[in-house]
Amino acid sequence: MLPDDFITSYRLLDAPLPEALTLAFAGDALLFAAGKPAGLADLPPPQALHLIGHYRGQPVQLADWPATVELPEGISASALRTAWGMLDEALWLIAGRASQIATFHRTHAYCGVCGTPTLADRSEAARVCPACEHRVWPRVSPAVMVLIRRGSELLLARSPHFRPGVYSAVAGFVEPGESLEACAHREVQEEVGVTIANLRWFGSQSWSFPHSLMLAFVADYVGGDIVPQAGEIEDARWFTPDAMPGLPGANSIAYRLIRSALDHD
Protein backbone atom coordinates (compact mmCIF):
# COMPACT_ATOMS: atom_id res chain seq x y z
CA MET A 1 0.00 0.00 0.00
CA LEU A 2 1.05 3.61 -0.47
CA PRO A 3 2.49 5.48 2.53
CA ASP A 4 0.00 7.31 4.73
CA ASP A 5 1.70 10.62 3.96
CA PHE A 6 1.35 10.20 0.19
CA ILE A 7 -1.70 11.82 -1.45
CA THR A 8 -2.60 10.53 -4.90
CA SER A 9 -3.40 12.93 -7.72
CA TYR A 10 -2.80 13.05 -11.45
CA ARG A 11 -2.05 15.66 -14.09
CA LEU A 12 -0.26 15.47 -17.43
CA LEU A 13 2.59 17.98 -17.28
CA ASP A 14 3.79 20.25 -20.08
CA ALA A 15 7.00 21.10 -18.24
CA PRO A 16 8.91 19.69 -15.26
CA LEU A 17 8.02 20.85 -11.77
CA PRO A 18 11.34 22.15 -10.44
CA GLU A 19 10.50 21.38 -6.80
CA ALA A 20 9.22 17.85 -7.53
CA LEU A 21 10.67 14.51 -6.57
CA THR A 22 11.30 12.70 -9.88
CA LEU A 23 10.87 9.00 -10.59
CA ALA A 24 12.32 8.26 -14.02
CA PHE A 25 11.46 5.11 -15.96
CA ALA A 26 12.80 3.68 -19.21
CA GLY A 27 10.27 1.02 -20.09
CA ASP A 28 9.83 -1.06 -16.93
CA ALA A 29 13.17 -0.01 -15.43
CA LEU A 30 13.70 2.67 -12.79
CA LEU A 31 16.66 4.94 -13.53
CA PHE A 32 19.41 5.71 -11.01
CA ALA A 33 22.36 8.10 -10.90
CA ALA A 34 25.09 7.57 -8.28
CA GLY A 35 22.86 5.14 -6.40
CA LYS A 36 19.91 7.53 -6.15
CA PRO A 37 16.83 8.05 -8.34
CA ALA A 38 17.97 9.91 -11.43
CA GLY A 39 16.91 13.54 -11.78
CA LEU A 40 15.88 15.26 -15.01
CA ALA A 41 19.19 17.14 -15.15
CA ASP A 42 20.93 13.78 -15.64
CA LEU A 43 18.73 12.69 -18.56
CA PRO A 44 17.56 13.64 -22.05
CA PRO A 45 14.09 15.22 -22.41
CA PRO A 46 11.42 12.66 -21.39
CA GLN A 47 8.76 11.27 -23.68
CA ALA A 48 6.11 12.27 -21.12
CA LEU A 49 5.81 13.84 -17.68
CA HIS A 50 3.02 13.10 -15.19
CA LEU A 51 2.25 14.45 -11.74
CA ILE A 52 1.26 11.33 -9.75
CA GLY A 53 0.75 12.74 -6.24
CA HIS A 54 2.34 14.49 -3.29
CA TYR A 55 4.65 12.92 -0.70
CA ARG A 56 4.92 14.85 2.56
CA GLY A 57 3.71 17.92 0.68
CA GLN A 58 6.26 17.57 -2.15
CA PRO A 59 4.97 16.89 -5.67
CA VAL A 60 6.09 13.61 -7.25
CA GLN A 61 6.50 13.51 -11.02
CA LEU A 62 6.87 10.48 -13.27
CA ALA A 63 9.24 10.95 -16.21
CA ASP A 64 8.88 8.30 -18.88
CA TRP A 65 11.14 7.09 -21.71
CA PRO A 66 10.87 4.07 -24.02
CA ALA A 67 12.94 1.03 -23.06
CA THR A 68 15.13 1.63 -26.13
CA VAL A 69 16.35 5.07 -25.01
CA GLU A 70 20.12 5.50 -25.00
CA LEU A 71 21.04 6.32 -21.43
CA PRO A 72 23.82 8.82 -20.66
CA GLU A 73 26.99 7.68 -18.96
CA GLY A 74 26.52 7.22 -15.23
CA ILE A 75 22.83 6.31 -15.49
CA SER A 76 21.82 2.76 -14.57
CA ALA A 77 18.48 1.01 -15.02
CA SER A 78 17.04 -1.39 -12.46
CA ALA A 79 13.88 -3.47 -12.54
CA LEU A 80 11.52 -2.35 -9.80
CA ARG A 81 11.72 -5.73 -8.04
CA THR A 82 15.49 -5.44 -7.69
CA ALA A 83 15.25 -1.78 -6.68
CA TRP A 84 13.97 -2.90 -3.27
CA GLY A 85 16.73 -1.90 -0.85
CA MET A 86 18.01 0.82 -3.21
CA LEU A 87 15.08 3.00 -2.08
CA ASP A 88 13.43 3.35 1.28
CA GLU A 89 10.16 1.42 1.55
CA ALA A 90 7.90 4.46 1.16
CA LEU A 91 9.61 5.62 -2.02
CA TRP A 92 9.65 2.06 -3.41
CA LEU A 93 5.88 1.87 -2.92
CA ILE A 94 5.39 5.22 -4.64
CA ALA A 95 7.62 3.99 -7.47
CA GLY A 96 5.16 1.09 -7.80
CA ARG A 97 2.38 3.58 -8.53
CA ALA A 98 4.61 5.37 -11.04
CA SER A 99 5.47 2.09 -12.74
CA GLN A 100 1.81 1.12 -13.14
CA ILE A 101 0.91 4.49 -14.65
CA ALA A 102 3.87 4.34 -17.04
CA THR A 103 2.95 0.79 -18.08
CA PHE A 104 -0.65 1.83 -18.67
CA HIS A 105 0.26 4.70 -21.00
CA ARG A 106 2.78 2.57 -22.88
CA THR A 107 0.43 -0.38 -23.42
CA HIS A 108 -2.66 1.65 -24.36
CA ALA A 109 -1.17 3.83 -27.07
CA TYR A 110 -3.83 2.57 -29.53
CA CYS A 111 -7.59 2.27 -29.15
CA GLY A 112 -8.77 -1.26 -28.43
CA VAL A 113 -12.00 -0.59 -30.32
CA CYS A 114 -10.93 1.07 -33.58
CA GLY A 115 -7.10 1.06 -33.52
CA THR A 116 -6.67 4.85 -33.61
CA PRO A 117 -3.72 6.28 -31.62
CA THR A 118 -5.01 7.40 -28.23
CA LEU A 119 -4.33 10.62 -26.34
CA ALA A 120 -3.48 11.01 -22.67
CA ASP A 121 -6.18 12.77 -20.67
CA ARG A 122 -4.71 15.86 -19.09
CA SER A 123 -6.51 15.72 -15.73
CA GLU A 124 -6.85 12.02 -14.89
CA ALA A 125 -4.87 8.84 -15.49
CA ALA A 126 -6.79 7.81 -18.58
CA ARG A 127 -6.42 7.63 -22.34
CA VAL A 128 -9.07 8.56 -24.85
CA CYS A 129 -9.57 7.76 -28.51
CA PRO A 130 -10.08 10.93 -30.59
CA ALA A 131 -11.98 8.96 -33.25
CA CYS A 132 -14.57 6.89 -31.32
CA GLU A 133 -14.15 8.51 -27.86
CA HIS A 134 -13.49 5.17 -26.18
CA ARG A 135 -11.84 5.88 -22.81
CA VAL A 136 -9.68 3.54 -20.73
CA TRP A 137 -8.12 3.73 -17.25
CA PRO A 138 -5.19 1.85 -15.68
CA ARG A 139 -5.93 -1.82 -15.23
CA VAL A 140 -6.03 -3.31 -11.74
CA SER A 141 -6.06 -7.13 -11.58
CA PRO A 142 -7.30 -8.57 -8.24
CA ALA A 143 -5.56 -11.76 -7.10
CA VAL A 144 -6.43 -13.82 -4.03
CA MET A 145 -3.72 -15.34 -1.81
CA VAL A 146 -4.54 -18.06 0.73
CA LEU A 147 -2.30 -19.34 3.53
CA ILE A 148 -3.64 -22.77 4.55
CA ARG A 149 -3.14 -23.97 8.15
CA ARG A 150 -3.33 -27.49 9.58
CA GLY A 151 -2.60 -27.11 13.25
CA SER A 152 0.87 -25.57 13.39
CA GLU A 153 1.70 -26.64 9.82
CA LEU A 154 1.46 -24.33 6.80
CA LEU A 155 0.81 -25.47 3.23
CA LEU A 156 3.23 -23.66 0.94
CA ALA A 157 3.80 -24.09 -2.78
CA ARG A 158 6.33 -22.99 -5.35
CA SER A 159 5.79 -21.85 -8.90
CA PRO A 160 8.40 -22.73 -11.56
CA HIS A 161 9.30 -19.01 -11.87
CA PHE A 162 10.15 -18.57 -8.16
CA ARG A 163 13.75 -18.20 -7.07
CA PRO A 164 15.28 -21.59 -6.14
CA GLY A 165 14.15 -22.82 -2.74
CA VAL A 166 11.38 -20.24 -2.28
CA TYR A 167 7.82 -21.29 -1.38
CA SER A 168 4.76 -19.12 -0.83
CA ALA A 169 1.02 -19.18 -0.15
CA VAL A 170 -1.36 -20.34 -2.88
CA ALA A 171 -2.52 -17.47 -5.12
CA GLY A 172 -4.44 -16.80 -8.30
CA PHE A 173 -6.39 -14.17 -10.21
CA VAL A 174 -10.07 -13.49 -9.69
CA GLU A 175 -12.21 -14.48 -12.69
CA PRO A 176 -15.04 -12.31 -14.11
CA GLY A 177 -18.18 -12.54 -11.97
CA GLU A 178 -16.36 -14.35 -9.15
CA SER A 179 -16.32 -13.28 -5.49
CA LEU A 180 -13.05 -13.20 -3.56
CA GLU A 181 -14.26 -16.09 -1.38
CA ALA A 182 -15.20 -18.24 -4.39
CA CYS A 183 -11.83 -17.48 -5.98
CA ALA A 184 -10.01 -18.57 -2.80
CA HIS A 185 -11.75 -21.95 -2.72
CA ARG A 186 -11.34 -22.51 -6.48
CA GLU A 187 -7.65 -21.59 -6.62
CA VAL A 188 -6.78 -23.79 -3.63
CA GLN A 189 -8.64 -26.74 -5.15
CA GLU A 190 -7.08 -26.20 -8.59
CA GLU A 191 -3.51 -25.53 -7.50
CA VAL A 192 -3.01 -28.00 -4.64
CA GLY A 193 -6.12 -30.22 -4.62
CA VAL A 194 -7.28 -29.64 -1.02
CA THR A 195 -10.41 -28.13 0.49
CA ILE A 196 -10.51 -25.32 3.04
CA ALA A 197 -12.89 -23.61 5.49
CA ASN A 198 -13.02 -20.65 7.88
CA LEU A 199 -11.59 -18.12 5.44
CA ARG A 200 -10.22 -15.08 7.32
CA TRP A 201 -9.14 -11.72 5.94
CA PHE A 202 -5.49 -10.69 6.43
CA GLY A 203 -4.77 -7.64 4.26
CA SER A 204 -4.03 -6.30 0.80
CA GLN A 205 -1.14 -4.91 -1.21
CA SER A 206 -0.88 -3.19 -4.56
CA TRP A 207 1.69 -5.23 -6.46
CA SER A 208 2.94 -3.48 -9.58
CA PHE A 209 4.11 -6.56 -11.52
CA PRO A 210 2.55 -5.34 -13.65
CA HIS A 211 -0.82 -4.28 -12.16
CA SER A 212 -1.98 -6.72 -9.47
CA LEU A 213 -3.90 -6.06 -6.27
CA MET A 214 -3.08 -8.88 -3.85
CA LEU A 215 -5.87 -9.79 -1.39
CA ALA A 216 -4.62 -12.13 1.34
CA PHE A 217 -6.53 -14.60 3.51
CA VAL A 218 -5.83 -17.34 6.04
CA ALA A 219 -7.87 -20.58 5.92
CA ASP A 220 -8.07 -23.89 7.74
CA TYR A 221 -7.41 -27.21 6.02
CA VAL A 222 -10.46 -29.49 5.72
CA GLY A 223 -9.36 -32.45 3.63
CA GLY A 224 -7.69 -33.91 0.57
CA ASP A 225 -4.19 -34.92 -0.46
CA ILE A 226 -1.84 -32.38 -2.01
CA VAL A 227 -1.88 -32.69 -5.80
CA PRO A 228 0.15 -29.87 -7.45
CA GLN A 229 -1.44 -28.43 -10.58
CA ALA A 230 0.64 -29.43 -13.60
CA GLY A 231 2.38 -26.49 -15.24
CA GLU A 232 1.45 -24.10 -12.43
CA ILE A 233 2.82 -25.60 -9.22
CA GLU A 234 6.25 -27.21 -9.16
CA ASP A 235 5.96 -28.50 -5.60
CA ALA A 236 3.66 -28.09 -2.59
CA ARG A 237 3.94 -29.52 0.91
CA TRP A 238 3.25 -28.99 4.60
CA PHE A 239 5.94 -27.13 6.55
CA THR A 240 6.40 -26.92 10.31
CA PRO A 241 7.55 -23.66 11.96
CA ASP A 242 10.98 -25.12 12.72
CA ALA A 243 11.61 -26.31 9.15
CA MET A 244 10.47 -23.50 6.86
CA PRO A 245 11.72 -23.10 3.27
CA GLY A 246 12.93 -19.88 1.69
CA LEU A 247 10.22 -17.24 1.79
CA PRO A 248 9.22 -14.44 -0.62
CA GLY A 249 10.89 -11.04 -0.33
CA ALA A 250 10.24 -9.00 2.80
CA ASN A 251 8.56 -6.30 0.69
CA SER A 252 5.71 -8.65 -0.25
CA ILE A 253 2.41 -9.31 1.49
CA ALA A 254 3.15 -13.04 1.06
CA TYR A 255 6.11 -12.68 3.43
CA ARG A 256 4.06 -10.72 5.98
CA LEU A 257 1.21 -13.24 5.77
CA ILE A 258 3.49 -16.22 6.46
CA ARG A 259 5.54 -14.34 9.06
CA SER A 260 2.36 -13.34 10.92
CA ALA A 261 1.23 -16.97 11.10
CA LEU A 262 4.61 -18.06 12.45
CA ASP A 263 4.85 -15.22 14.98
CA HIS A 264 1.36 -15.82 16.38
CA ASP A 265 1.36 -19.60 16.38
PyMOL commands that set and color helices and strands:
alter all, ss='L'
color gray80, all
select helices_A, chain A and resi 40-42+81-83+89-107+180-192+253-263
alter helices_A, ss='H'
color red, helices_A
select strands_A, chain A and resi 6-13+21-26+29-33+36-37+48-55+58-65+75-79+119-120+127-128+135-136+141-150+153-158+170-173+195-207+212-223+235-239
alter strands_A, ss='S'
color yellow, strands_A
deselect
rebuild
show_as cartoon
